[in-house]
Amino acid sequence: MALLKLEGVTKRFGGLVAVDHVDLEVHEGEAIGIVGPNGSGKTTLYNLISGVYIPDEGRIIFDGKDITTLPAHARTPLGLARTFQIPRPFGSATVRENVAIGAMFGRAKLDVESALREADEYLKMVGIYELRDKEAKLLTPLEKRLMELARALAMKPKMLLLDEVMAGMNPSDVDRIIELLKKVRREENIAVVSMVEHLMHAITKFAERVIVMHQGKKLIEGETMQVLNDPKVIEVYLGKKVV
Ligand SMILES: Nc1ncnc2c1ncn2[C@@H]1O[C@H](COP(=O)(O)OP(=O)(O)OP(=O)(O)O)[C@@H](O)[C@H]1O
């Protein structure tokens, strides 16, 4: 059984169909990349999966439950965690407290003490443990994204939706995050869906399967290298070879 299943999911903004009858399945522990040019519907798709938007048509099933109309805060405890392209941390709280919130309100629902301890583990994992006592608002954009990743992992999700988490990172940080994601997939069987606009090389190292969005529709889906070298995909990316 698929962990996540989208059936004919559609979202319109006035006359514009931002996501157009998308079908999608993600299985436990899978690594998926969602790519597509600007405006192709990737963010809207994430917002539909995470509950920021409710679809105009179609159904979303997660872990056997119909979550189509469930608000975002009710999806998190079921094991659906996401990061945002522009993180919105609790600014005056410390980095450690921000991550602990994930452990308290995610699937694990830990008490404060245990959540703070757990936060330290995840901060070490993403490589910003030394920043734990800093106010979150003082972090750089990249550090904020790493903190968000730690918070999402502390939720003990079954599925992690990553929104451009590796954008702006240097190659060694990208490699470190990819290794980390492989480790959590292997050890905790977390399905990771990663949205990427430009970092195609990162996606080839990480994703087993890629979905290409174009004008709100799924253009193609399949094994990563095969998809990224497909003539239709090359055409969508302005005639350039993608990788
Ligand atoms: N809240 C909104 N109101 C109106 N139109 C929207 C809204 N959100 C997205 N759109 C439109 O829907 C289409 C898909 O946008 P979306 O942000 O999902 O694409 P994207 O692939 O994530 O692009 P980007 O990489 O630029 O974020 C675009 O034409 C966009 O202008």
The ligand as a Tripos MOL2 file, in Angstrom:
@<TRIPOS>MOLECULE
LIG
   31    33     1     0     0
SMALL
NO_CHARGES

@<TRIPOS>ATOM
      1 N1         -1.8980   31.9160   -3.8410 N.pl3     1 LIG1
      2 C1         -1.8930   32.0300   -5.1790 C.ar      1 LIG1
      3 N2         -2.7670   32.8460   -5.8090 N.ar      1 LIG1
      4 C2         -2.7790   32.9290   -7.1560 C.ar      1 LIG1
      5 N3         -1.9700   32.2400   -7.9850 N.ar      1 LIG1
      6 C3         -1.0780   31.4190   -7.4120 C.ar      1 LIG1
      7 C4         -0.9820   31.2530   -5.9930 C.ar      1 LIG1
      8 N4          0.0090   30.3620   -5.7170 N.ar      1 LIG1
      9 C5          0.5010   29.9850   -6.9130 C.ar      1 LIG1
     10 N5         -0.1430   30.6080   -7.9200 N.ar      1 LIG1
     11 C6          0.1220   30.4090   -9.3550 C.3       1 LIG1
     12 O1          0.0280   29.0190   -9.6140 O.3       1 LIG1
     13 C7          1.0380   28.6020  -10.5400 C.3       1 LIG1
     14 C8          1.9140   27.5380   -9.8960 C.3       1 LIG1
     15 O2          2.6950   28.1650   -8.8710 O.3       1 LIG1
     16 P1          3.6510   27.3690   -7.8780 P.3       1 LIG1
     17 O3          4.1860   28.3810   -6.9130 O.co2     1 LIG1
     18 O4          2.9300   26.2060   -7.3370 O.co2     1 LIG1
     19 O5          4.7760   26.8890   -8.8650 O.3       1 LIG1
     20 P2          6.2490   26.4210   -8.5310 P.3       1 LIG1
     21 O6          6.5580   25.3620   -9.5140 O.co2     1 LIG1
     22 O7          6.3670   26.0910   -7.1080 O.co2     1 LIG1
     23 O8          7.0740   27.7120   -8.8540 O.3       1 LIG1
     24 P3          8.2130   28.3940   -7.9710 P.3       1 LIG1
     25 O9          9.3890   27.5300   -8.1690 O.co2     1 LIG1
     26 O10         8.3390   29.7340   -8.6030 O.co2     1 LIG1
     27 O11         7.7120   28.4510   -6.5600 O.co2     1 LIG1
     28 C9          1.8020   29.8630  -10.9210 C.3       1 LIG1
     29 O12         1.2650   30.3500  -12.1290 O.3       1 LIG1
     30 C10         1.5180   30.8180   -9.7870 C.3       1 LIG1
     31 O13         1.5540   32.1570  -10.2150 O.3       1 LIG1
@<TRIPOS>BOND
     1     1     2 1
     2     2     3 ar
     3     2     7 ar
     4     3     4 ar
     5     4     5 ar
     6     5     6 ar
     7     6     7 ar
     8     6    10 ar
     9     7     8 ar
    10     8     9 ar
    11     9    10 ar
    12    10    11 1
    13    11    12 1
    14    11    30 1
    15    12    13 1
    16    13    14 1
    17    13    28 1
    18    14    15 1
    19    15    16 1
    20    16    17 2
    21    16    18 1
    22    16    19 1
    23    19    20 1
    24    20    21 2
    25    20    22 1
    26    20    23 1
    27    23    24 1
    28    24    25 2
    29    24    26 1
    30    24    27 1
    31    28    29 1
    32    28    30 1
    33    30    31 1
@<TRIPOS>SUBSTRUCTURE
     1 LIG1         1 GROUP 0 **** ****
